[in-house]
Amino acid sequence: MIPAVEIYDRYLVRDSGTSDGTQEKFFMDNKWYKVDRYGGEGIAEELASILLENSNLPENSYVKYKRVLINNSEGCVSDNFLKKGESYITLYRLYSNIYGKDMAAVTSRMDYDDAIDYVLEFCFKNTGLDIREYLANTFALDALILNEDRHFNNMGVIYDGTGFRPAPIFDNGKSLFIGNEGYDPGKTIEENKRVAHAKAFSGSFDLNKEYLEKYCSVRFDIDKVLDKITDDNRVAHIFKALIKPL
């Protein structure tokens, strides 16, 4: 049975950004609660968490999500990944604060490889961070689950008052064709993959992943993941079909 929680409106967080998948979010007791917008985001987040939990990545490099009913609506919950005194700064906001411009608009006029290099150089110049591994691991996950909402507001850095570190991988709900009106259950997964498009750099998940592949360190234990998926629903079936080894 999915846990249920009631949350008052005073905990509602108004969020604005570049995403077309913005959800109703609450922050209470140092936890984030997200209500499904399209239906299935909570399931997708939990499945992505199972995938990451069965990888070689350290636990602090990703956010764990669990399904929950929020005011009788399906959604998910996660712990706040920030410690006291820390701030999360999105790549979008960091760029806007420094240059007063929209990073997405600027990079959209570049080839995908030039755009990635531009963002890498910008981040290193202004934070001292080399985020190649962070982006490479994020793209590897996105390519597996077809995350169509990896925009510049859910990639970023954490500032603790003295320095920066990459943020954990989070916000994976608009994956597995969630919210994709082009998905056709009568077609094969390979046919449906043609209507799924990446964001931020290239519309191709493979191009984003392959450009930084040599910096990718994440490895997934797919057999363990499949053993832990017991849900019998449409999203879980899609997830299994996408991650099963060829």
Backbone as CSV, one residue per row, in Angstrom:
resi,resn,N_x,N_y,N_z,CA_x,CA_y,CA_z,C_x,C_y,C_z
1,MET,0.842,-1.201,0.000,0.000,0.000,0.000,0.874,1.248,0.000
2,ILE,0.492,2.230,-0.817,1.256,3.470,-0.908,0.976,4.329,0.323
3,PRO,1.995,4.846,1.017,1.766,5.731,2.158,1.000,6.985,1.740
4,ALA,0.232,7.539,2.659,-0.560,8.734,2.368,-0.210,9.838,3.357
5,VAL,-0.263,11.068,2.886,0.025,12.217,3.732,-0.887,13.367,3.333
6,GLU,-1.295,14.161,4.326,-2.067,15.372,4.070,-1.168,16.567,4.358
7,ILE,-1.154,17.520,3.433,-0.269,18.680,3.564,-1.083,19.953,3.336
8,TYR,-0.932,20.902,4.251,-1.646,22.171,4.131,-1.015,23.041,3.039
9,ASP,-1.830,23.948,2.499,-1.364,24.818,1.418,-0.212,25.722,1.831
10,ARG,-0.057,25.955,3.124,1.038,26.845,3.545,2.407,26.251,3.233
11,TYR,2.453,24.948,2.954,3.709,24.303,2.598,3.941,24.254,1.088
12,LEU,2.995,24.794,0.322,3.115,24.799,-1.137,4.239,25.728,-1.569
13,VAL,5.048,25.259,-2.502,6.171,26.057,-3.012,5.862,26.454,-4.443
14,ARG,5.844,27.745,-4.686,5.634,28.244,-6.048,6.945,28.188,-6.782
15,ASP,6.928,27.519,-7.903,8.171,27.268,-8.636,8.020,27.753,-10.061
16,SER,9.025,28.465,-10.553,9.009,28.893,-11.950,10.331,28.491,-12.576
17,GLY,10.291,28.162,-13.859,11.525,27.740,-14.511,11.317,27.504,-15.983
18,THR,12.222,26.730,-16.569,12.192,26.503,-17.997,11.454,25.229,-18.368
19,SER,10.942,24.508,-17.380,10.372,23.189,-17.649,8.916,23.251,-18.053
20,ASP,8.523,22.351,-18.963,7.108,22.213,-19.273,6.483,21.161,-18.372
21,GLY,7.274,20.614,-17.468,6.784,19.579,-16.576,6.733,20.031,-15.127
22,THR,6.581,21.341,-14.886,6.536,21.859,-13.528,5.376,21.246,-12.755
23,GLN,5.655,20.745,-11.562,4.663,20.070,-10.743,4.301,20.902,-9.524
24,GLU,3.178,20.555,-8.917,2.817,21.132,-7.634,3.725,20.515,-6.587
25,LYS,4.427,21.365,-5.840,5.418,20.867,-4.889,5.155,21.440,-3.501
26,PHE,5.439,20.626,-2.489,5.336,21.045,-1.100,6.661,20.761,-0.406
27,PHE,7.001,21.625,0.550,8.196,21.394,1.359,7.780,21.384,2.822
28,MET,7.900,20.226,3.460,7.460,20.068,4.843,8.371,19.082,5.555
29,ASP,8.763,19.429,6.782,9.604,18.556,7.609,10.880,18.133,6.881
30,ASN,11.449,19.081,6.159,12.706,18.880,5.435,12.600,17.821,4.342
31,LYS,11.393,17.661,3.816,11.150,16.746,2.711,10.396,17.467,1.597
32,TRP,10.658,17.032,0.364,9.959,17.552,-0.797,8.885,16.554,-1.236
33,TYR,7.693,17.078,-1.455,6.574,16.279,-1.949,6.151,16.829,-3.308
34,LYS,6.065,15.968,-4.300,5.676,16.388,-5.653,4.431,15.618,-6.091
35,VAL,3.427,16.351,-6.524,2.181,15.754,-6.987,2.289,15.492,-8.487
36,ASP,1.863,14.308,-8.913,1.883,13.992,-10.342,1.089,15.029,-11.127
37,ARG,1.672,15.459,-12.237,0.962,16.367,-13.140,0.332,15.604,-14.307
38,TYR,1.095,14.714,-14.898,0.624,13.960,-16.059,0.090,12.582,-15.676
39,GLY,0.496,12.105,-14.505,0.142,10.757,-14.085,1.297,9.805,-14.334
40,GLY,1.865,9.282,-13.254,2.969,8.341,-13.391,4.328,8.877,-12.995
41,GLU,4.444,10.200,-12.741,5.761,10.742,-12.386,6.325,10.121,-11.116
42,GLY,5.447,9.903,-10.125,5.916,9.307,-8.880,6.468,7.906,-9.091
43,ILE,5.807,7.140,-9.942,6.292,5.794,-10.263,7.641,5.886,-10.976
44,ALA,7.735,6.800,-11.935,8.978,6.956,-12.688,10.127,7.363,-11.773
45,GLU,9.863,8.273,-10.837,10.902,8.702,-9.895,11.373,7.526,-9.035
46,GLU,10.430,6.727,-8.560,10.792,5.595,-7.718,11.601,4.564,-8.511
47,LEU,11.206,4.312,-9.750,11.940,3.361,-10.585,13.349,3.857,-10.889
48,ALA,13.480,5.159,-11.179,14.812,5.726,-11.414,15.671,5.612,-10.162
49,SER,15.047,5.771,-8.980,15.779,5.643,-7.721,16.281,4.225,-7.525
50,ILE,15.456,3.234,-7.870,15.879,1.831,-7.766,17.071,1.584,-8.685
51,LEU,17.027,2.171,-9.872,18.132,2.031,-10.815,19.413,2.618,-10.235
52,LEU,19.322,3.806,-9.655,20.494,4.469,-9.101,21.000,3.777,-7.835
53,GLU,20.084,3.245,-7.039,20.481,2.523,-5.830,21.257,1.257,-6.165
54,ASN,21.022,0.729,-7.347,21.733,-0.470,-7.797,22.778,-0.105,-8.847
55,SER,23.489,0.953,-8.548,24.609,1.395,-9.381,25.832,1.545,-8.485
56,ASN,26.927,1.946,-9.083,28.148,2.150,-8.315,28.302,3.581,-7.820
57,LEU,27.290,4.410,-8.010,27.371,5.796,-7.561,27.183,5.887,-6.051
58,PRO,27.905,6.784,-5.392,27.683,6.986,-3.951,26.296,7.569,-3.697
59,GLU,25.728,7.293,-2.527,24.355,7.692,-2.236,24.146,9.203,-2.284
60,ASN,25.175,9.970,-1.994,25.003,11.422,-1.988,25.052,12.038,-3.381
61,SER,25.187,11.197,-4.403,25.262,11.736,-5.768,23.918,11.663,-6.500
62,TYR,22.891,11.199,-5.823,21.560,11.174,-6.413,20.507,11.273,-5.307
63,VAL,19.297,11.621,-5.701,18.189,11.758,-4.759,17.289,10.538,-4.858
64,LYS,16.892,9.997,-3.713,15.986,8.857,-3.678,14.543,9.343,-3.548
65,TYR,13.669,8.775,-4.351,12.249,9.101,-4.313,11.429,7.868,-3.961
66,LYS,10.342,8.098,-3.249,9.382,7.053,-2.940,7.986,7.541,-3.304
67,ARG,7.175,6.620,-3.800,5.789,6.964,-4.132,5.003,7.261,-2.861
68,VAL,4.066,8.193,-2.967,3.234,8.562,-1.831,1.958,9.214,-2.357
69,LEU,0.879,9.113,-1.602,-0.347,9.850,-1.910,-0.302,11.175,-1.172
70,ILE,-0.449,12.262,-1.900,-0.396,13.598,-1.332,-1.778,14.226,-1.461
71,ASN,-2.451,14.391,-0.339,-3.820,14.909,-0.361,-4.687,14.114,-1.342
72,ASN,-4.526,12.799,-1.279,-5.283,11.838,-2.099,-4.877,11.825,-3.572
73,SER,-3.800,12.499,-3.915,-3.293,12.475,-5.286,-1.942,11.766,-5.311
74,GLU,-1.686,11.022,-6.378,-0.423,10.292,-6.458,0.756,11.246,-6.669
75,GLY,1.877,10.864,-6.109,3.086,11.669,-6.240,4.263,10.945,-5.630
76,CYS,5.237,11.712,-5.153,6.430,11.110,-4.559,7.017,12.043,-3.517
77,VAL,7.908,11.489,-2.708,8.565,12.259,-1.651,10.056,11.964,-1.683
78,SER,10.836,12.966,-1.319,12.291,12.800,-1.221,12.812,13.681,-0.101
79,ASP,13.951,13.297,0.452,14.595,14.122,1.472,15.214,15.355,0.826
80,ASN,15.294,16.424,1.589,16.002,17.619,1.151,17.488,17.290,1.050
81,PHE,18.097,17.533,-0.109,19.517,17.180,-0.269,20.464,18.275,0.202
82,LEU,19.922,19.388,0.696,20.768,20.476,1.174,20.964,20.404,2.682
83,LYS,22.170,20.645,3.112,22.457,20.757,4.536,22.276,22.217,4.965
84,LYS,22.268,22.447,6.260,22.102,23.798,6.789,23.179,24.719,6.238
85,GLY,22.766,25.860,5.722,23.704,26.846,5.189,24.053,26.664,3.736
86,GLU,23.528,25.608,3.109,23.825,25.354,1.702,22.728,25.910,0.795
87,SER,23.112,26.208,-0.436,22.171,26.704,-1.440,22.349,25.912,-2.729
88,TYR,21.220,25.594,-3.338,21.262,24.967,-4.655,21.128,26.063,-5.706
89,ILE,22.060,26.099,-6.637,22.044,27.108,-7.702,21.957,26.372,-9.034
90,THR,20.868,26.559,-9.729,20.718,25.905,-11.025,21.691,26.513,-12.029
91,LEU,22.043,25.739,-13.049,22.884,26.298,-14.109,22.185,27.479,-14.768
92,TYR,20.870,27.379,-14.879,20.091,28.469,-15.468,20.248,29.755,-14.654
93,ARG,20.081,29.658,-13.331,20.160,30.848,-12.483,21.590,31.362,-12.385
94,LEU,22.557,30.467,-12.304,23.950,30.886,-12.239,24.318,31.722,-13.454
95,TYR,23.903,31.248,-14.616,24.204,31.965,-15.857,23.465,33.303,-15.904
96,SER,22.192,33.277,-15.499,21.387,34.500,-15.500,21.955,35.539,-14.540
97,ASN,22.411,35.112,-13.364,22.967,36.037,-12.378,24.241,36.698,-12.877
98,ILE,25.049,35.961,-13.633,26.341,36.475,-14.077,26.218,37.274,-15.374
99,TYR,25.439,36.750,-16.331,25.370,37.384,-17.642,24.034,38.054,-17.953
100,GLY,23.040,37.813,-17.115,21.733,38.407,-17.352,21.044,37.858,-18.584
101,LYS,21.393,36.639,-18.971,20.818,36.034,-20.172,20.260,34.650,-19.855
102,ASP,19.486,34.134,-20.787,18.879,32.805,-20.670,19.840,31.782,-21.270
103,MET,20.381,30.889,-20.426,21.344,29.897,-20.905,20.747,29.021,-22.000
104,ALA,19.475,28.652,-21.842,18.833,27.796,-22.839,18.754,28.488,-24.189
105,ALA,18.436,29.791,-24.180,18.334,30.539,-25.429,19.702,30.689,-26.096
106,VAL,20.728,30.926,-25.293,22.081,31.101,-25.833,22.598,29.801,-26.443
107,THR,22.472,28.691,-25.716,23.020,27.419,-26.196,22.191,26.816,-27.328
108,SER,20.942,27.204,-27.436,20.088,26.638,-28.492,20.560,27.048,-29.881
109,ARG,21.372,28.086,-29.956,21.886,28.553,-31.248,23.213,27.880,-31.610
110,MET,23.662,26.970,-30.765,24.939,26.291,-30.988,24.697,24.827,-31.375
111,ASP,25.704,24.209,-32.013,25.682,22.764,-32.172,25.761,22.136,-30.788
112,TYR,25.229,20.916,-30.645,25.138,20.313,-29.311,26.499,20.172,-28.644
113,ASP,27.549,19.806,-29.410,28.868,19.627,-28.810,29.460,20.962,-28.364
114,ASP,29.257,22.000,-29.173,29.727,23.335,-28.784,28.965,23.830,-27.550
115,ALA,27.681,23.518,-27.475,26.876,23.938,-26.336,27.351,23.274,-25.053
116,ILE,27.642,21.972,-25.126,28.137,21.277,-23.938,29.470,21.860,-23.494
117,ASP,30.382,22.067,-24.436,31.682,22.650,-24.095,31.530,24.047,-23.497
118,TYR,30.603,24.811,-24.041,30.359,26.171,-23.553,29.902,26.146,-22.090
119,VAL,28.980,25.251,-21.768,28.477,25.143,-20.402,29.564,24.628,-19.468
120,LEU,30.359,23.663,-19.923,31.465,23.159,-19.114,32.464,24.273,-18.785
121,GLU,32.811,25.055,-19.787,33.768,26.150,-19.587,33.192,27.224,-18.675
122,PHE,31.916,27.540,-18.874,31.256,28.533,-18.031,31.268,28.098,-16.568
123,CYS,30.938,26.844,-16.330,30.860,26.340,-14.963,32.242,26.318,-14.307
124,PHE,33.256,25.876,-15.054,34.607,25.833,-14.494,35.114,27.241,-14.174
125,LYS,34.851,28.166,-15.063,35.304,29.540,-14.877,34.687,30.188,-13.650
126,ASN,33.420,29.888,-13.374,32.690,30.605,-12.336,32.513,29.843,-11.023
127,THR,32.821,28.537,-11.026,32.704,27.765,-9.786,33.961,26.977,-9.467
128,GLY,34.848,26.815,-10.460,36.030,25.982,-10.278,35.750,24.503,-10.422
129,LEU,34.514,24.153,-10.814,34.125,22.743,-10.925,34.278,22.218,-12.342
130,ASP,34.816,21.014,-12.439,34.802,20.257,-13.684,33.585,19.335,-13.601
131,ILE,32.539,19.643,-14.354,31.293,18.884,-14.220,31.120,17.861,-15.351
132,ARG,32.205,17.482,-16.005,32.092,16.513,-17.095,31.547,15.166,-16.602
133,GLU,32.052,14.670,-15.487,31.575,13.384,-14.974,30.121,13.494,-14.528
134,TYR,29.792,14.594,-13.875,28.411,14.833,-13.423,27.441,14.822,-14.603
135,LEU,27.777,15.545,-15.661,26.905,15.559,-16.837,26.890,14.196,-17.526
136,ALA,28.041,13.559,-17.625,28.120,12.268,-18.308,27.253,11.222,-17.610
137,ASN,27.307,11.178,-16.280,26.489,10.218,-15.534,25.004,10.550,-15.640
138,THR,24.698,11.831,-15.630,23.303,12.258,-15.774,22.758,11.857,-17.137
139,PHE,23.543,12.091,-18.183,23.108,11.740,-19.537,22.969,10.228,-19.707
140,ALA,23.825,9.465,-19.028,23.740,8.002,-19.116,22.416,7.519,-18.530
141,LEU,22.039,8.091,-17.397,20.741,7.755,-16.804,19.604,8.172,-17.727
142,ASP,19.667,9.400,-18.218,18.591,9.920,-19.069,18.402,9.084,-20.323
143,ALA,19.499,8.596,-20.885,19.412,7.783,-22.098,18.722,6.452,-21.822
144,LEU,18.891,5.938,-20.613,18.249,4.674,-20.248,16.746,4.840,-20.039
145,ILE,16.355,5.891,-19.323,14.948,6.049,-18.948,14.220,7.082,-19.809
146,LEU,14.928,7.664,-20.781,14.346,8.656,-21.694,13.749,9.839,-20.940
147,ASN,14.570,10.475,-20.124,14.138,11.670,-19.387,14.044,12.848,-20.352
148,GLU,12.838,13.320,-20.584,12.607,14.395,-21.550,12.576,15.773,-20.905
149,ASP,12.990,15.874,-19.648,12.882,17.158,-18.952,14.172,17.537,-18.235
150,ARG,15.319,17.155,-18.809,16.603,17.497,-18.191,17.033,18.875,-18.688
151,HIS,16.403,19.883,-18.144,16.685,21.262,-18.539,17.678,21.897,-17.570
152,PHE,18.000,23.173,-17.769,19.044,23.818,-16.978,18.606,24.195,-15.570
153,ASN,17.345,23.959,-15.220,16.906,24.199,-13.845,16.942,22.944,-12.988
154,ASN,17.186,21.775,-13.577,17.398,20.608,-12.720,18.778,19.991,-12.930
155,MET,19.700,20.845,-13.359,21.134,20.564,-13.294,21.755,21.770,-12.604
156,GLY,22.688,21.544,-11.715,23.251,22.696,-11.026,24.340,22.336,-10.044
157,VAL,24.619,23.294,-9.171,25.696,23.152,-8.191,25.177,23.538,-6.814
158,ILE,25.889,23.087,-5.804,25.570,23.432,-4.425,26.680,24.305,-3.870
159,TYR,26.301,25.410,-3.247,27.264,26.339,-2.636,27.109,26.267,-1.124
160,ASP,28.199,26.009,-0.413,28.131,25.860,1.044,28.674,27.061,1.800
161,GLY,28.916,28.161,1.086,29.450,29.361,1.716,30.922,29.560,1.460
162,THR,31.604,28.498,1.114,33.038,28.593,0.835,33.407,28.029,-0.530
163,GLY,32.623,27.095,-1.034,32.936,26.479,-2.321,31.735,25.777,-2.913
164,PHE,31.963,25.173,-4.069,30.898,24.538,-4.827,31.148,23.035,-4.962
165,ARG,30.067,22.306,-5.177,30.147,20.898,-5.561,28.959,20.613,-6.471
166,PRO,29.042,19.586,-7.318,27.900,19.269,-8.190,26.687,18.849,-7.363
167,ALA,25.521,19.213,-7.833,24.290,18.768,-7.182,24.078,17.288,-7.462
168,PRO,23.295,16.618,-6.631,22.964,15.225,-6.943,22.023,15.151,-8.141
169,ILE,21.956,14.009,-8.769,21.004,13.796,-9.868,19.608,13.711,-9.277
170,PHE,18.688,14.522,-9.779,17.328,14.501,-9.265,16.358,14.901,-10.365
171,ASP,15.067,14.816,-10.048,13.994,15.215,-10.958,13.993,14.364,-12.233
172,ASN,13.576,13.121,-12.064,13.556,12.167,-13.178,12.136,11.748,-13.572
173,GLY,11.139,12.484,-13.114,9.757,12.050,-13.262,9.200,12.073,-14.668
174,LYS,9.684,12.974,-15.501,9.139,13.054,-16.853,9.959,12.160,-17.785
175,SER,10.001,10.893,-17.389,10.709,9.855,-18.132,9.717,8.760,-18.500
176,LEU,10.220,7.735,-19.218,9.395,6.554,-19.515,8.101,6.938,-20.230
177,PHE,8.181,7.980,-21.062,7.076,8.488,-21.876,5.977,9.165,-21.054
178,ILE,6.249,9.474,-19.782,5.272,10.208,-18.981,5.062,11.585,-19.600
179,GLY,3.821,11.936,-19.916,3.515,13.228,-20.508,3.796,13.331,-21.988
180,ASN,4.232,12.248,-22.605,4.542,12.256,-24.040,3.302,11.794,-24.809
181,GLU,2.636,12.730,-25.466,1.396,12.407,-26.180,1.640,11.563,-27.424
182,GLY,2.887,11.486,-27.868,3.196,10.695,-29.053,3.370,9.218,-28.771
183,TYR,3.403,8.857,-27.481,3.581,7.452,-27.127,2.364,6.638,-27.544
184,ASP,2.627,5.506,-28.197,1.558,4.636,-28.681,1.778,3.233,-28.113
185,PRO,0.929,2.795,-27.173,1.116,1.470,-26.566,1.012,0.330,-27.565
186,GLY,0.492,0.614,-28.747,0.380,-0.418,-29.774,1.656,-0.610,-30.566
187,LYS,2.658,0.263,-30.325,3.930,0.158,-31.031,5.001,-0.423,-30.133
188,THR,6.096,-0.844,-30.734,7.214,-1.385,-29.965,7.952,-0.265,-29.249
189,ILE,8.759,-0.656,-28.271,9.567,0.325,-27.552,10.499,1.060,-28.507
190,GLU,11.108,0.330,-29.431,12.037,0.957,-30.375,11.313,1.988,-31.247
191,GLU,10.086,1.680,-31.654,9.300,2.641,-32.442,8.943,3.855,-31.596
192,ASN,8.560,3.627,-30.355,8.167,4.733,-29.481,9.349,5.625,-29.104
193,LYS,10.547,5.058,-29.047,11.724,5.853,-28.686,11.954,7.008,-29.662
194,ARG,11.403,6.877,-30.862,11.580,7.941,-31.864,10.830,9.214,-31.507
195,VAL,9.828,9.113,-30.622,9.058,10.307,-30.262,9.515,10.895,-28.931
196,ALA,10.551,10.322,-28.331,11.111,10.840,-27.084,12.323,11.707,-27.402
197,HIS,12.360,12.909,-26.833,13.417,13.859,-27.167,14.079,14.419,-25.914
198,ALA,15.401,14.483,-25.946,16.173,15.046,-24.843,16.078,16.569,-24.865
199,LYS,16.603,17.179,-23.797,16.623,18.639,-23.706,18.035,19.131,-23.418
200,ALA,18.132,20.421,-23.215,19.357,21.125,-22.805,20.377,21.263,-23.929
201,PHE,20.756,20.188,-24.585,21.774,20.266,-25.621,21.225,19.726,-26.936
202,SER,21.367,18.443,-27.151,20.789,17.825,-28.349,19.447,17.203,-28.007
203,GLY,18.583,17.092,-28.998,17.333,16.378,-28.815,17.535,14.879,-28.805
204,SER,18.757,14.444,-29.114,19.086,13.022,-29.133,19.734,12.616,-27.815
205,PHE,19.135,11.642,-27.135,19.721,11.121,-25.906,21.091,10.517,-26.184
206,ASP,21.221,9.837,-27.302,22.475,9.161,-27.626,23.609,10.146,-27.870
207,LEU,23.322,11.253,-28.576,24.367,12.238,-28.831,24.849,12.883,-27.536
208,ASN,23.915,13.261,-26.656,24.305,13.840,-25.364,25.173,12.867,-24.582
209,LYS,24.762,11.606,-24.540,25.474,10.578,-23.777,26.851,10.297,-24.375
210,GLU,26.896,10.143,-25.692,28.140,9.711,-26.337,29.225,10.788,-26.317
211,TYR,28.842,12.061,-26.334,29.847,13.115,-26.390,30.732,13.112,-25.144
212,LEU,30.146,12.814,-23.981,30.916,12.808,-22.735,31.139,11.401,-22.189
213,GLU,30.935,10.387,-23.026,30.947,9.008,-22.546,32.257,8.613,-21.871
214,LYS,33.366,9.156,-22.312,34.653,8.772,-21.718,34.798,9.262,-20.277
215,TYR,33.933,10.196,-19.862,33.971,10.686,-18.494,32.918,10.019,-17.614
216,CYS,32.151,9.127,-18.203,31.052,8.478,-17.489,31.593,7.386,-16.563
217,SER,31.177,7.421,-15.304,31.635,6.428,-14.329,30.516,5.521,-13.826
218,VAL,29.258,5.867,-14.107,28.149,5.093,-13.556,27.994,3.748,-14.262
219,ARG,27.731,2.724,-13.463,27.433,1.383,-13.973,26.214,0.868,-13.221
220,PHE,25.267,0.315,-13.952,24.035,-0.173,-13.346,24.013,-1.697,-13.314
221,ASP,23.562,-2.263,-12.198,23.396,-3.717,-12.093,21.958,-4.028,-12.503
222,ILE,21.747,-4.207,-13.790,20.405,-4.347,-14.341,19.692,-5.582,-13.798
223,ASP,20.421,-6.671,-13.609,19.794,-7.889,-13.086,19.191,-7.644,-11.702
224,LYS,19.938,-6.966,-10.838,19.423,-6.645,-9.505,18.212,-5.717,-9.589
225,VAL,18.269,-4.755,-10.499,17.159,-3.820,-10.666,15.894,-4.577,-11.061
226,LEU,16.012,-5.435,-12.041,14.849,-6.181,-12.525,14.266,-7.075,-11.444
227,ASP,15.117,-7.630,-10.582,14.639,-8.475,-9.492,13.813,-7.689,-8.479
228,LYS,14.085,-6.379,-8.392,13.407,-5.560,-7.382,12.142,-4.889,-7.897
229,ILE,11.873,-5.007,-9.193,10.672,-4.393,-9.754,9.528,-5.391,-9.681
230,THR,8.624,-5.171,-8.755,7.494,-6.081,-8.578,6.177,-5.460,-9.022
231,ASP,6.148,-4.152,-9.238,4.900,-3.493,-9.658,4.445,-4.011,-11.013
232,ASP,3.151,-4.154,-11.153,2.575,-4.598,-12.416,1.707,-3.470,-12.967
233,ASN,2.373,-2.490,-13.583,1.645,-1.365,-14.164,2.330,-0.943,-15.464
234,ARG,1.686,-0.068,-16.192,2.184,0.341,-17.513,3.586,0.939,-17.440
235,VAL,3.811,1.818,-16.460,5.106,2.495,-16.362,6.218,1.492,-16.052
236,ALA,5.942,0.553,-15.149,6.946,-0.463,-14.811,7.271,-1.344,-16.008
237,HIS,6.257,-1.672,-16.803,6.491,-2.489,-18.001,7.389,-1.738,-18.993
238,ILE,7.152,-0.440,-19.172,7.975,0.374,-20.063,9.412,0.428,-19.539
239,PHE,9.539,0.644,-18.233,10.848,0.709,-17.607,11.647,-0.571,-17.860
240,LYS,11.012,-1.715,-17.627,11.686,-3.000,-17.847,12.119,-3.153,-19.293
241,ALA,11.258,-2.758,-20.211,11.572,-2.907,-21.643,12.741,-2.021,-22.042
242,LEU,12.860,-0.856,-21.418,13.929,0.083,-21.777,15.281,-0.351,-21.229
243,ILE,15.302,-0.922,-20.029,16.602,-1.185,-19.383,17.090,-2.608,-19.604
244,LYS,16.262,-3.485,-20.121,16.703,-4.863,-20.323,17.861,-4.900,-21.319
245,PRO,18.914,-5.652,-20.991,20.053,-5.761,-21.917,19.595,-6.361,-23.248
246,LEU,20.221,-5.912,-24.312,19.897,-6.443,-25.639,20.396,-7.872,-25.770
